[in-house]
Every structure is written in structure tokens, then in C-alpha cells.
Amino acid sequence: MPKLPEMVQALLDPKAYPDSPQKVELVQTQMSFVFLTDDYVYKVKKPVNLGYLDYTTLDRRQFYCQREVELNRRLCSEVYLGVVPITGDKGDIFLEAQGKAIEYAVKMRRLPQEAMMNVLLANNQVSSEMVTRVAQKLTNFHQKAETNATISAFGSLDTITQNTDENFTQTEKYIGNIISWDEYQRIKDYTARFTSRNAPLFQKRIADGRIRDCHGDLHAAHICFTDDICIYDCIEFNDRFRYCDVASEVAFLAMDLDHYGRADLSRSFVTAYVGESRDEELLKLLNFYKCYRAYVRGKVESFKLDDPYISEEEKIKVLAIAKGYFKLAESYI
């Protein structure tokens, strides 16, 4: 595994932080280095261009840090504290210090890991009442979320086809390794069939104001059951992935509950959302969007296999997760 960048190594030292924490842990995603201290989380964007996001310049990374804070305060207001500079002085690197910024980080309060929905699901500690509360929070959020002609245009068949085609193009290189040719083709054919047959339905969703500025990445790992439910880590880097039909957002979490083997909770969540929102038409689109979202999760996990900073041991786990999501996508056909 390649050596971590110098700045990342420096930020593993508690002395780089204003409150000198006891210890610092590093977690990586494909697009960020995330530093966990005793009380806070600092998220630094990697200088990457992945096609659907571009963090290659410092100005872009600062801009998207600010967007991340602003957008995530909608569903998790107390946690996102702001954007802080990382400064370098004579070889020393510090967070939140005076000096010229060499990088920026999103600063968050650290949420309790044991209260995360994915952790609770693994320990069989999520109830129907809990997912109902999530549905209520989400309905309220969707009703208030921005919509206009620009946002609504993202519900068009052209944009939906662009999103699904991009999925298939970006996963071609994984055929035969992570997804079989048969799985790939079946999902691709189903997607084309469904969109062409349901063009009037997609058009009606636009007319009814169902395309909103959503969260965009609503899976179990992004929900924390604190005093209030905190739904964090929305998509800030590409409006096209956040501006979507509320049905797509609901399907994302419903699919992830299926992924954790909890189809019962998935049904409870969808039933509660439909009851709160009075959006029964959503059910006609549920399996299509579940398939799409499962495929997205399979794709994103697959991308990690190309990341030079992720260990081989971690990649073995990633491979199994990616395969599981692709199989789940096929199950909705």
C-alpha cells in the first residue's frame, strides 16, 4: 500500500489539533480522509477527479466543504460546526491555527458510533417504531425541500437515463470479477424496459412536484439515533445526484434495510412514509429505484478496489459487499 500523504501523516498526531485529543483515528472513503478525535470529526477531501466529482484544486475543495456544511445542516443542524483551515508552518501542520491555509476540513461533532443505524441493525436493535420516526422526519424534510423548474428537470427521462447509463458504463470493467455478465445484462435490459414503458409516470412525478433537493445518499450508515435523529453526509459534490424524485430517496433506505436482511423494517419504513406523505404512487416506482440504488452502492464499493490508499485486507471485505449489492439489484427485477 502506498505511503499516506505527508499532510495526512501529520494529522494523525494529536499535537496537530487545538484541543490535543488523546488519540486520532483515520477512516478513508474514496473521496475523503476522515480524522476522528475524542470529540470531533475532521473531513478532508482528497484531490481527486472521479468524473462525477472534481476536487482537484484547493478552491474547489474549500467550496465543496462549505456546501457540505450548508446542505447537511438541513437534517443534522447541531453536528456540522463549519469549515476550518489546515495550515503549514516550517514543516509543522496544524488544524484551526493562524497562517496560510494549505487545505480545508469540514469540522463536525463526533456522533456515537453505537447509535448508527448500520451498527444497530447488525446488533438487531432497530425497531419498526424507529424506522417510522425516520419516515416522519424524511416526509417533513421532503415537503420543505426546495423545488423549482431547474430541480424538476432532473426528474426527466433524459436525466434518469443519463444516471443509469453512467452506472453501466462505469461498471463495465468489473464484469466477470464483481458482477457477472448475465447479472449486468439483465439489470441493464430491465432498466431500459422500465423507463421506456413508464415515461408518462416519470412526467407526472415532475408535474406533481415530487422532484426535490433531497439528501441523495440515504443509507443506514448515514443515520444516527441520538436525542434527535441525525441524517448526515448528504451529497454536496454533484447536484444531479441530490436533485431526485422523493421515491428514489425512499427506495435507497428501503433497499439498504433489505441489504441488512430486514425486509420487515423496509416495508414498515415505506408504509410509514406513504402514510405520512400520501404519496401512494411512489409504490409503482419502488422496485425500479431500489434496483438503481443497489446498483449505485455496488458501484461505489467497487470503486474502492481501485483506491491505492485502501489496504488489501479491507478490499477483501469491500469485494464481498459490492457483490452483495449487485445481487440485490438483480433481485428487484
Helices and strands as residue ranges (DSSP letters): H 6-10, G 14-16, E 25-28, E 32-36, E 40-45, H 58-72, E 80-89, E 92-95, E 101-109, G 113-115, H 117-122, H 128-144, H 149-152, G 153-155, H 157-171, G 172-174, H 181-197, H 199-207, E 211-213, G 220-222, E 223-225, E 229-231, H 239-242, E 243-245, H 246-259, H 263-277, H 282-304, H 312-331
